[in-house]
Amino acid sequence: MFAFAVNGSPRKKGNTEYLLRTVLRPLESAGWETELYQLGGRAVHGCLACRKCFERKDRQCINSSDCMNEVLKKCSAPMRSSWARPPISPT
């Protein structure tokens, strides 16, 4: 099995990463392949709603200037996933 965790916090080695590593640790001990992906702090563009990903049937965005195609490719594999980000309080 494969477990894929996505850290949405821009703070590396912060509480969100600690939480995700805590979730992954027992899975690794049980023989699962795991990966922690640092998404926070990277450029991510919104969906253009062009539907090219459906027309081409490859689940890949035509906008390849950010990291989301890489993340989507990993998410299309049979796996378990965890996504986490820190709470954001309104200011």
C-alpha positions, -999 to 999 in steps of 0.1 A, spaced: 0 0 0 10 36 -5 2 65 18 6 101 5 6 130 29 4 166 17 16 194 40 -2 226 31 17 247 57 44 270 44 63 263 77 86 234 72 93 213 103 62 229 119 33 214 138 14 204 106 44 184 93 49 169 128 12 157 127 15 142 93 48 124 102 30 110 133 2 97 110 28 81 86 50 65 112 28 35 121 21 29 84 58 28 76 62 3 105 35 -18 90 54 -20 57 36 7 37 54 29 13 49 65 24 56 100 11 53 134 26 49 162 0 56 198 10 30 218 -9 28 248 14 50 277 2 49 266 -35 30 283 -62 -3 267 -70 -26 282 -96 -64 278 -95 -84 257 -120 -90 274 -153 -122 254 -158 -111 247 -194 -119 210 -191 -88 200 -211 -80 174 -184 -113 157 -192 -110 160 -230 -75 145 -229 -86 120 -202 -52 122 -185 -62 142 -154 -34 167 -161 -38 204 -162 -27 223 -192 -12 249 -169 21 231 -161 38 261 -144 30 249 -109 34 216 -90 -2 204 -91 3 180 -120 29 162 -100 5 160 -70 -24 149 -91 -3 121 -107 5 107 -72 -31 110 -62 -43 89 -91 -24 58 -78 -42 34 -55 -34 47 -20 -45 64 11 -39 102 15 -38 127 42 -39 165 35 -33 189 63 -28 227 67 -27 249 98 -59 267 108 -60 302 95 -77 327 118 -93 358 103 -76 391 110 
